[in-house]
Amino acid sequence: MFGSHRISVVIPAYNEEETIAQVVQDFLGNEYVDEVVVVDNNCRDATADLAQGAGARVISESNPGYGCALRAGLDAAEGDILVLTEADGSFIASDLIKILVYCEDAGMVLGTRTTKQMVEQGANMGTILRWGNVFAAKFLELLWYIPHEPRLTDVGCTYRAIWKKSYDKIRAGLTEAGPGFSPEMMCECLRCDVRLIEVPVSYHAREGGESAHSGGMWAVLRTARKMFACIFRKRLSKRPPQRDD
């Protein structure tokens, strides 16, 4: 727990048997974490069994895609603060305290991987990918400068925390199935007047597998196109009805 608040960590997983047990153990070993929810997104390997063996609660999501998996995990999580992270070991539990501290001041706290000094050797954050995320974040800033004046540098960082009450507030607007889900969460927070704060986190080399969204130049360009389209669409569309409390 963090103070009196329960902390749930949500991890989307697609064929991550090389790393999932280590990641689950890392986060469950953190003093603030109450549960780890691993979302089995059509894994064809031993990911689910290894995650459960490491102490995670495993749920299944048959609809393919990063966004679908994260939505399922967020819906299932029982904590007051919901933390998202990756199954590949690129983020570490020791950074969690930095994110949780700022939850006292915001509805959602975002990690950013674009601080060069925090990108570890071998991490998949080359110059093009890093500056592409910065550019997309500044594009989002510009579109929402009035009235929010956000300060953002990374639209694609999974490592983030959102209050359950803030998630419930933005849930109706979350529809992206793929990588557009990350900027979509940010846009929906701005659309629903949920305060955003960004903090630098360490970004490590993947310990297994290859990213489907940033594993090569064409993958990066496809992901960028989807993210920009999502940001622009969200700015022009009407805010969906919110859930009743």
Summary of the structure (lengths in Angstrom):
residues: 245
radius of gyration: 16.6
end to end distance: 24.0
largest distance: 48.3
contacts: 831
relative contact order: 0.16
helix: 42%
strand: 16%
